[in-house]
Structure formats: C-alpha cells, structure tokens
Amino acid sequence: MQKTINGLYVTAKGNPDNQSIIFVHGFPYDHNMWNFQTDELSKNYYCVTYDVRGLGKSYVGDGQYTMEAFVWDLFSVIDGMKLNKPVLCGLSMGGYVSLRAVEKDQNRFKALILCDTRSQADDNEGKLKRAMAINQINTEGLAAFVEPFVSNCFWKQTIKKKPDFFKGILESTKKHNPVGVKGGLIAMLSRTDTTKALKKFKLPTLVLVGKYDALTPPEVMEKMAKKIKKSDFYIVPKAGHMAPLENPEYVNAKILKFLAKLD
C-alpha cells in the first residue's frame, strides 16, 4: 500500500490489525533502506515506512527544514495511518527524529528501536561540516557530496564484497533533489540535544550499532543505551553505519526477539 500524507510518501506492508512499527530512514536515503526489515517483519507486524521530506518521493518545497518539522511530519504519518502506539524505529537521522519524538511525547509509542545514531546535537565542528557539505553541493553538485558521504556510511568490506549492492544504493542517493538534501543537512544542524531526556524514557528500547560504524561508534551508542532504563544493546557484526542493510539477518533476529518480549 502506498499513499501520500501531508506531502509525504508513505508505504505499508502487513496486516493493519497487527502491532504496528513505523520506520524512519537515515540521511541521505529513503524508505527503501528498510526493505530487508519490512519484508521479514510484515509477516507478523504492520510495517509503515515513509520518505522524510525532501528525500525520495516526498515533497521538497523550499528546503528550509528543521528537526522539529521532521517530528511533526512523523506525528502526521502516525495520525494519518491511524497507528495506535506503534513501535518507533529510526536510524541515524531517523534516530534523531525518533529521540526528539519520544522526548516530546513518549505516550504515543509502545517501544523504541535506535540504530546507528546518537543523542548529542552537533558540536561546533559538526555544524561546520554540515555547512561545508551544503557549500559543496552548491558549488560542485550533489554527486560530489554523496559519493564520499555514502561510502563512509558502509563498512569497507561491505563495499568490497557487495559492489553491485552498494552501487545501487549510492546511485539512488544521487537522484534526490539537491534542495531536499541540503534541507536535511540544515535540519540535522538545527537539532537539539536529547541526552538529558534519556533518563526519562520509560519505553522498552533496543539499541543496535554496526561494529565498524565510523559515524556513531559502538562506544558512543553504548553510553547512550546505558542512560535508558529499559534498554538492550547489541553490536552488529559485519556492519558499518548502515547495519540494517549490511547485516539484515542479525538485525532482524534482534528486532524480532525484542518485539516478542513486548507481546
């Protein structure tokens, strides 16, 4: 099933009567990065994915996005799909959205899954990197930015052993509207720090990170997990920053085990 809600391209797989899971993808990808998860989990769960504004098939507009707007978009999808306490799953930028959404109103959700993300806001160095990325897109074009960025998201061995798979993902990121990609960078630069809120999280939480994640290393995510009372933490072998794509069998097994405990 596909539909448009608030200008956002939304898809759903599975039986709507089952426990719902809503997935928020990372930057600069689209809802398809969750296909390995939704294909498996939709057998017993109702899986909803969507393209974050500015990316994929969702609307682009003027590219003046904020993280708060991304959270409002998430809530609009939940309301539009009439999801009752879905499990929320986010990776990287999708994790930023998820953390802020739970901080804002955790009563909307049954549980939380965080993949390869962090609670800290960008420090000055991080903000400058985002600014330089926007400038690079303006002066050199989108491909000049996404090629090294996407390559850094994956474990080197994933790229080496699955070159066609990696190339397909890389090529899909080049098809985004540059205005939308720059808007995502602005939103991430604008996000607030959610670290202090972690101790207030009451939701059962699963935290997953690729063993070779260069962007949000395991030690960073383990510290975050320890601040959440009801959290399970796992390091995903044979994976970098894109653990659900690089080692879907391991990730799916951990998610299914986590979900089974919720029933």
HELIX and SHEET records of a PDB file:
HELIX    1   1 HIS A   31  TRP A   34  5                                   4    
HELIX    2   2 ASN A   35  LEU A   41  1                                   7    
HELIX    3   3 MET A   67  GLY A   80  1                                  14    
HELIX    4   4 MET A   93  ASP A  105  1                                  13    
HELIX    5   5 GLN A  106  ARG A  108  5                                   3    
HELIX    6   6 ASN A  124  GLU A  140  1                                  17    
HELIX    7   7 LEU A  142  CYS A  153  1                                  12    
HELIX    8   8 LYS A  156  LYS A  161  1                                   6    
HELIX    9   9 PRO A  163  THR A  173  1                                  11    
HELIX   10  10 PRO A  178  SER A  190  1                                  13    
HELIX   11  11 THR A  195  LYS A  200  5                                   6    
HELIX   12  12 PRO A  218  LYS A  226  1                                   9    
HELIX   13  13 ALA A  243  GLU A  246  1                                   4    
HELIX   14  14 PRO A  248  ALA A  260  1                                  13    
SHEET    1   A 8 GLN A   2  ILE A   5  0                                        
SHEET    2   A 8 LEU A   8  LYS A  13 -1                                        
SHEET    3   A 8 TYR A  46  TYR A  50 -1                                        
SHEET    4   A 8 SER A  20  VAL A  24  1                                        
SHEET    5   A 8 VAL A  87  LEU A  91  1                                        
SHEET    6   A 8 ALA A 111  CYS A 115  1                                        
SHEET    7   A 8 THR A 205  GLY A 210  1                                        
SHEET    8   A 8 SER A 231  VAL A 236  1                                        
END                                                                             
